[in-house]
Structures are given as C-alpha cells and as structure tokens.
Amino acid sequence: MRMSRVQLFLLLPWIAFFFSCTESNPLISSINPRIGLMGEILTILGEHFGDERDESYVTIAGISPTSSSYIEWTDTRILVRIPEFGDSGLVYVYRDNIKSNAALFSNRATMPQTIQGEHITIGPNISSVDPQSGAVGASVIIQGSGFGTSREGGGVFFAWDAESSSSTPAEVSGPESVEVAETEFGYELWTEREIRVRIPDGAISGNLSVHTPRGNARPVFFDITGKPGSTTYKDKRSYAISYSVDIQVHEASEPNSLYLWLPRPVSSASQRNVQSFSRTMEPFVENYRGASLFQMQNVQAGANTGITLSYLVEVYGVETDVRPQSIRLSGTGSSPVHAAYTVPTPLIPSDDPQIKEKSATLTGREQNPYIRAQRIYRYLLDEGGIQWDMLEGGALEALETKQADPYMTALLFCALARASGIPAIPVAGVLLDRSRQFSRHFWAEFWVEGFGWVPVDPVLGSGAAPDSFILRADRANYYFGNLDNQRIIFSRGFTTLSQMDPRGRVAIRNRDYALQNLWEEAVGGLESYSSLWSDVTINGVYFQ
C-alpha cells in the first residue's frame, strides 16, 4: 500500500519524535562536591555523556571551563576542574547541543562564614587588579591592603595546569599555580597597598592570588589573553637526587672562613615543587639567586668536612604549539626581558662581527622571532658539527671550527639569537639516561613576547647524546619547542653572585651543572685546602 504525500507529511513529526527519543539526553545523577572551592575537581556522575568529549562541554554557574580543565570524560563520569566564578550556580552537561538536567553547585568562598574568637588575623586583601586580562609578560597592578612593606617571604601567583594522566585518581584536587618569575624581572613594585608584576611564563586563565607570611589573599579571576599558541605540561616525573662537596683543609690559621655556593634545582613552569629533604649543614643564606650559601668558620688544618644536599623535584615534559602568524611584532623591544637578554656578555658575544654576520645571513629579512630562531636551530643541526664529547672553547670557537659540544652549542645558539634581536638564555642541568645516570647538559630557551619561553635542545635534536640515552625518532623536529622530562635544571641564564669579602680568594667551576660565577671563596687564614664536588646522583624516580 503506497502512502500519499499528505499521509507522509502528517507522519513526519512522529518520525522525528521517535528518533529524538531513541537517543537519550545526558542525565546528571550526582555531583561531588556539592559545596566546593575554585580550582577543585568536580566529579559529575550520570549517563549518556558520550564516550569522548569531542564538542561536548560542561557549564558551571554559566561558565564553561577551558579545554585543559577536563581531566576525564566517559559516558557515565566527568572530572573537571572548577573555574573561577563569582557565585553559586547550576551545573549542566551539553552533548551535541543537548542539555542535561541541572545540579546545584555552591561556591564555599561566597557562603557566609561565622567569625569565632576575639582576634582576627589581618592578612592580604586584593581590592582591584588592572587590567583584568593580559598576555604573558604584560604588566599588572594589584591594589589592596596587607601586602607588607616588602616582598620578603611573599609572592604573586597565577593559575597553572598540566595535562592529567588517565591514571590520576579522582580524589586529587586543588588549584595549581605558578609564581611571578625573577628570570622575567616579574616583580616591579611591592608596597603595603600596591604590587606591580609581570605575568609569568606558564600562566593560564584562573586564580590570581597574593601570598605573604601573614596569609594568602582570596583569589580573583585573571584572564590570560593574546597568547599566539599553547603550552602543555605533561608526563610528570619526580626525582630524588643528591650531590655534595667534600673539603680537606691543608693549611689554616684563625680567623678564617670558607664560603660555598651550592646551586639549587630551579623552580619554573616545568620544574616544580622543589623540596629539600636532607642536608648535612644548615645554610648561611637559604636561597640567594638560585644558590644556597654555606659558611664554614675557623676550620682547622687537617680537618675533613663537607656538605651533602638531597632534593625532591617534579619535572614535566613541555610541548609548545606556536602560531607564528599570530605573534605580535610591534613593541617587542620594550620589555625588560628583551632588554636584558639581547645584550652581549663574555659568554654570549652577540656583538662579535662574525656572530652578527652569520645571524644576518641566517635570518635575512625575516622579522618573526620564532621563524628566526627556527632558522638558527636548523643551521646548528645541519652545519654546527655538534658532538657529545667535550671540546675546548665557547661560542666563537664553535662558529669558526664548526665543531661544538653541548656547552658551546647552547652559547652559540644564544649568541646568534641575541644578534638577531631575540631574547635567549643558556640553560644548565643534568640529563638522565636509561641506566639512570646523570650527565651534565646544556641547552637554551628563547622568549616570544606574549607567549613566554620556548625551549630548544640542538644537541639532542642533532642526535648527539650519551650512548645509553634513548633518542626520539622525531628528535630534529621535537627539540625545537619541546622538551622531555629526563632532565633537571639548575640554572636558567648565568647567575651572578657577590663575594662575601672583597679580599676573598674565589674558585670558579666552568661547564658544570649550573652557570654561576662563584662556587667557593676562602677568607682570612685559610691558606690551602682542596675541594671535591660530586656529580648529581639519582636516588629514585617516581612516575605520576
């Protein structure tokens, strides 16, 4: 029996209704916690969410979390980090533009609190942030009260996040943050009522807070905008490491002093939560420009003494995705990072005629700093004569002989980059191989305004490495813009330390796992001694 057009027309609404019913709407059965704080993990249980997120999303009080906030998405469970918002609100799940039922979430921070006791601690309070959004490297003014007359013991923190492993337990919660960085000259002013900072590398949209010895300010939302790409931190590893220096005194009379500057693992967007868990001597100065200063007073002839330090360090792999066409080219020379890291130094002779000529040849008329840096990197891979075994010399010798070890390669990259107007710094640390042995290693980073630091490792990119190190198949492309998690950083840039006594006799350690001008200083009647600095050793590796 054939159906007439009129009958078919009347049946169409019922057909559409039937198919709409066969695909069930997303349904929320519960959320946990129902009362929580910004940055915590919200667990949403239910059904018909979809096996993968794809274009689906969640809204919390009308705010949709960023893509990096989603930790897990299955058909029956969603784990998502709660974004910044001003009040409580409804939670919805959207799948293919189909809206779920609602669940009520309450923001604990906006709920009335009972004041107990007679004494109220006066801590920092943020009243305004200007502007309320900006790009990495931009200046921000924070006004309020209770900040303290100086920054000592305090800091400003922006939101930070890493890609979560599928094995991350659901109960893991709590916001992550990255501090304004000294490397980027991030602190410009700190008074009781006003702080001026620059947005640090690694910051994402989310909480901004001021931490002081008197407490932490209630976070406010800050939006990171204008970034010409993205940075992903992933594959966390935790390393337990130790290193030491042994001192044997030969000739000494009182009074005398021996000062030792032992480098600390760097805290940065990719190397975090550096914790000291063992040391055989308390430092004279805990942490000064990335080194802990130790003092030995009135040591006796024939004495054997030393210092051993142990740290736990979290290291993340870094992957950057830069859109060169989105990089802002105007006004890039006005930042303090550009001013500091484009100048020539004895180690980075970017004003040398040979360096300037080679840099100009490589970059030509190209104005984009990212593409310029990429050309320099490719030149080093193709013609730099990179090898792992140590050679003598620096950046100029590497350019002239076309032979370079990791130390020379890092300095040459920075010299060529700076000659081209690109802020660049050498990085020193240690590299872990498959036999769990550390080797000293050097690489570099260059700065893109509005984006942040971009890592480059021309040595591993060229295929030069310790025999027991497993190289990536895509090493040439990978090590421009990306970095593995098999290394620990001890210095970013060259650290200049001050002598304790202008009459002191200093010892310098070149090509070591940190780039710093002072390592030892003997003062007074300490006439003769010997020092033995150990390599960094690994005591344990822990995976996420």
Protein Blocks (a to p, Z undefined) as FASTA:
>chain_A
ZZdfklmmmmmmmmmmmmmmmmccdddfbdcdfbdcehiacddddehkbjbfklaccdee
hiacdfklpmbdcfkbccddddddfbdcdddddeehiacdddddddfklpccddedjbdc
dddddfbdcdfbdcehiacddddehkbjbfghpacdddddddddfklcfklgcddddddd
fklomafbdcfkbccddddehiacdddddddfkbccdddddddehiabddddehiacddd
ddddddddfbdcdddddddddddddddfklghiacfbdfbdcfblbgghiacdddehiae
hiacddddddddddddddddddfklpcfehklmpmklmmmmcccfklcckbmklmmmmmm
mnmmafblklmmmmmmmmmmmmnopafbdceddfklmmmnopacfklmmmmmmmmmmmno
pacdddddddddfkopacdddddddddehibpcdddfklmnopacfklccdfklmmmmgo
pacfkbccfbgcjdddddfbfkbccdddehiabdcfbfbdcehjlfbccddddddddfbd
cdZZ
